[in-house]
Amino acid sequence: MAVLRLFASARDAAGTGRDTFPGATVGEVLAAAQVRYGPNFAAVLERCQVWCNGDSTALDAAVSDDDEVAVLPPVSGGAGGSGGPRAPRRAPLAASAAGPPTAATARVRAPRAPAPPTAQVTIKGRTHEVSSLPARTTVLRRRYAVVYDIDGPRVRLGMAWFVAVVLGVAVGPALLTPLYAAAAGLAGLQTAAAWRVRGSGAHPGLAAGGGATLALAAAFGPGLLGLGLVVFAAVAVAVHAVLLPHRASLLEAAGSTVQSGVLAGLAAAGVVLTLRLDVGATIALVMLVAAYETGDYLVGSGASSSVEGPAAGVVAVAVTTFVIAALQIPPFGGTDAFVFGGLAALACPLGQLVGSAVLPAAGARAPALRRLDSLLVLAPVWAFVVGLYLQQLAR
């Protein structure tokens, strides 16, 4: 496999400075990188330039296992090259996860005029002056930043999901449980697959089954949910013990599988358990999460700061909390609605950070997990607190 080296903003978007990819051409290597690193990396790639073995290259240039492809900001020439500055090509790719990436998916734009150099990088023994190096983001931001997928009809898909959830609440557990079980299973599958392309031994099918099983078990109560957690972990260890002979690899792979499925499964289980406890509490949960996700996406997807989206989501939660209090949606009475609204305002953005943490990189593609990320912390805590609250009211 060819080696891909990433610099500056490309390195920040990918979360790594070096990786390996299959591909017969430069274009195929870059397309595979977009599939692995997600839309943030794809957007950064449009502003970068590409070298192969220290020289400017074309997308259809052949590569082998010994070749090194580099992605870096606009350059002003090569201190180690000959014949003066070369004219590198920028190579944004429209990679699709629906099929194998090819160089035919690439668009090549004309190079822009070089800016004054501010740093140097060395690729295959050749030193190049690099301009427009942005200030490096912190490791915390690169690893846990909220990533907004703006490709495709995301707003319409979000609305369709909201309608499906509302119908599920109206119909009851018979519809809501399989709906969230399917979402949790798909989230576990995509999360494990994202780890697998990074070399982990995570088992996507097992993670999917575990996530879906937890949601289904919650329909029968917290006791069966707890049993489902134990069984999921035990099955993961047993399956990986058969697949992997080495203990170190076994524990790592089993842990990665359980991690991929359990958080999404618990998020879905939290919603199902809440519906078992009280319909009104479930309606309030759905309203608050929908408000947060709407404000967060509409503002955050076009914002330059990583805090603008979550801040807008929190404001939307505050407004919705006033509505819940004004309508006196049972079981919340008086100021109790504001306590639960505050819980949602804290837990929704925290869940997004947990969603990034459970993935190998913040930009890794796992849309089903991102659909549930606002619930990763909130839903289990909400179900637990609502249970205590209802017990208190019953006294």
N, C-alpha and C positions, 0 to 999 in steps of 0.2 A: 504493500500500500504506500502511496505517496505521503510525504510529510507535509503538513500544513502549518506554517508559522504565522502568527497573528500579532499585530503591533497596535499600540495606542487604542483608539476607539473600537477597532475590531476585536482586540484582545479583551477589552472591557465588556463588550456585548456577549462574547462567547464564554467568558469566565475562565479562559485558559489562553496561554500563549503558544501552545504546541499540541498538535493532535495528528492522527493518521486517518486517511480515508481511502476507500477503494475508488478506482476510476481510471479509465484509459486516457483521458484528456484533462486539461486544466479545468475546462467547463464542468466536467462530471465531478471532479473533486470539489469545486466550489458549490455545485448544486447539492451534493451530499452534505456539505457543511451547513448549508441553509436548513436542510431537513433536520439536522441534529441540533442546531443552536436556535432555530426559531425565527420569528418575524423581526425581532430587534436586530439580530445579526444581519438579516437580509437587507434591512433599511440602511445599516451602516455600510454594507458592502457596496452600495450604489455610490458612495462618496469616496471609496478607496481605489487603489491601483494594485495591480497584480504583477508579480515577477515569478519566474521559474528559474531556479538555479542561479539567481543573481542578475538575470537579464529580463527586460520587459518581454511579454509573451502574448500570444493570442489564445482565445478560448479553445480552439481546436488543436492546440499544440499537444502532442502525445507526451505522457508521463509514465514513468516506471517506478518500481519500488525504491530506487536510489535517488529519485528527484525530490526537490524541495520547492513547494509553492508558497509564496509569501504574500500576505495581504497587509498593506500599509497605506498611510496617507499620501497625498500628492507629493511627488519628489521633484527635485530640481536637477537631477543628474547623478552620475556615479563617479565617486572619487577613485574607485578601483577599476572602473570600466575604461574602455578605449573608444576613441572616435567621438568624444563629446557626449552631451546629454542625449539620452534616448527618449522617445515619445511613448510612454507606457499607455496601456489601454485600461480603462475602468470597465469592470465586468460585472454589472448587476445581473442576477439570475432570477428567473421566476420558477423556483423549484416547486415541485408538487409532490406531496406524500402519496399521491394516488398511484404513482408508477416510478420506475427507476429514473433518476435524474440523468439527463443527457445534455450535451453541449448545444443541442438545438433549442433548448429553452432560454438561451442567453440573449441579452441585448447588449451591444457594444456601443458605447458613446464616445464621442471625440474627446480627447484630453483637454482639460482646461489649462490656462497659462499657469506655470509654476509660481508658487509664492516663495519668499525668502526662506532659506533653510533654517531650522531651529534645532535640529538634532541629527544624529547619524545612526544607521543600523547596518549590520554586516550580515550578508546573505551569501552563503557558499563562498566565503573569502572575499567578496566584493563589498566595499563600503559605499553606502548611498546616503545622501543628505535628504533629510525628511523635513517637510514643512507642515505647519498647521497641526502640530501635535497637541491635542486637547489635554487639559489637566486631568490626571487620572482620578477616576472615581474611587471611593473607598471600597475595600474588600466587602464590607457589610452591604453597601448599596449594590455592588455587582452581584452578590450572591442572593440577596433577599428582596431586591426591588420588585415592585408589582409590574408585571408585563401585560400590556394590553394588545390583544390580537385584533387588528382592525381589518384583516383580510376577509372578504366575503360578507354575506348579509348578517352580520353579528347582531344588529339591533333587532331584526326580524326573528332571528333564532332565539334571542333573549325573551322577546314578547311571547313567542310560541311556548317556551319553557314555562313562563309565568302562567299562561292560560292553562297549560297542562297541570301545573301544581294546584291552581285554584280548583280545577275540576276534580283533582284527586282529593282535596280537602272536602269538597262538597259531597263526593260519592262515598268517601270513607277509606278505611285501610285496604279494602279490596283493590282499589286503584292506586292509592298513594304509595303503598308498600312496594309493589312491583316497579312503579315508576322510579322511585329512589334506589331500589335495588339495581335496576338497570344502569342508572347513572353512576352508582358506586362501583359496579363491576367494570364499566367502561373506563372509569377513572383509574382503577387499579391496573387494568390492562395497559393503558397508555403510560402510566407512571413507570411500571416495570419495564415496558418497552424502551422508554427513555433511558433508564439505567442500563439496559442490556446493550444498547448501542455504544455505551461508554465502557464496555468490557465487564460489567457486573454479571453475576450469574443469576440475577432475578428471573423468576419464572412468570411471564405475563399471564398465562392462563390460570395459574394458581392464585395470583394476586387478584385477578378478576373474580374468580370464584369465592375467594375469601371476603372481598368487599361486598359482593352481592349477598352472601350468606349472612353477614352481620345485619344487614338491613332487614332481611326476611326473618331472622331470629328475633329481632326487636318487636315484631308484630305479636309475638307470644309472651312478651314481658322481659324485664331486665335480667331475670335469672337465666333464661335461655340465651340471651345476648352474651352474658358472661361465659357461659359454656361454649358458645360459638367462638369467642376469642381464644379460649384455651385450645379448642380443637383445631382452629386455623393455624396457630403457632406450631402445634404438634405435627400436623400434616405437612406443614412447610419444611420442618426439620426432617421428617421421614422421607419426603420426596427428594430433597436435596442430598440426603444421605445415600440414596440410590444413584443419583446422577453424578455426584461429586465424591471421589474417594478421599480427598484430603480434608482434614477437619477444619483447618483455617478457612479454606474456600467454602466449606459447607456452612459454617456459621455466618460468614459474610453474605453468602447467597440467600440463605434462609431469612436472615435479618432484613435484607433488601426487599425480598418478596413480601414479608409481613408488613414492613413499613409502607410499601406501595399500596397495599390493600386495606390496611386497618384504619388509617385516618379517614379515608373517604367512606369506608363502611360505617365508622362511628358517627360521622356527620349525617349520613342518611338514617342511621338508627336513631339519632337524636330527634329527627323530625317525626319518625314513625312512633317513637315512644311518647312524644308530646301529644300526638293525635290520640293515642290511647288514653292519655290523662285528661285532656280537655280540648274541645274544638276551638273555643275562643282563644286559648293560648296559642294554638297552632295558627289561627288566622293572624294574630298579632305578630308572630314570628315571621310568617310569610310577608306581611306588609313591611316590616322593618328591614328585612333582608332585601326585598325588592327595591325599597327606597334607597338603601345604601348602594346597591349595585348600579342603579340608574344614575345617581349623582356621581359616583366614582368613575363610571365608564364615560359618561358624556363629557365630563371635565378632564379626567385624567388622561384619556386617550389622545388629547390634543395639547396637553400641558407640557411645559418645559421642566417643571419641578415634580419630583416624585411624591410630594406631599399634597399637591393640589387636588388630585382625584380623591384620595381618602378623606381629605378635609371636606370636600363637597358632599361625599357620601355621609359623613357624620352630620352635616347640616340637614341633609334630607331625612336622616333618622330622627333628628330633633323635631322637625316639622311633623313627621308621621306620629311621633310619640304624643304630641299635642292633640292630634286627631283621635288617636286611640283613647286618650284621657277624656276628651270632649264627648266622644261617643259612648264612653263607659263600656267598652267591650269586655264582657265577662271573661275571666274571673277577676280582672284587675279593677279595683275600685280606688277612688281618691287619688293619692299621690303614688300609689303602687306602680302605675303605668310608667312613671318617670324613672323608677328604679330599674325596671326591665328595659326601658329605652336606653338608659345609660349603659346597661350591660351589653346591649347590641352595639352601641357606639364604640365601645372598647374592644369587643370580641371580633367584630367583622374585619377591621383592618389587621388585627392580629392573626386571624385565620388566613388572610392573603399572604402574610409573611411565612406562616407555617407551610402554605402551599408551595412557595418558592423553596423552602428548606427541604421538603420531601423530594424535590426533583434534583437531578444532578446539576442543573443550572437554572437560573431564574427564567431564561428564555426557552427552555426545553418545551417541546410541543406536547401538551396534555390538556386539550380543551375541556374534556369532561371533568378533570380535577379542578380547572379554573372555574367551571360552572358551579362547583360545590365549595370553592375555597372560603367564601364568606361564612360558611357554616362549619368549617373544620373545628373551630373552637366554640363558636356560639351554640350550635345545636346540642352537643352533649351537655354543656353547662346549663343551657336553657331547660332541657328536659329534667335535669336534676333539681334545679332551683324551683321550677314550676311544681314538681312533686312535693318539695318541702313546703312551698307556699300553699298548695291545696290542703295539705295536712294541717297547716296552721289555721286555715279558714274553717276547717271542719271541727276544730276544737270549741 
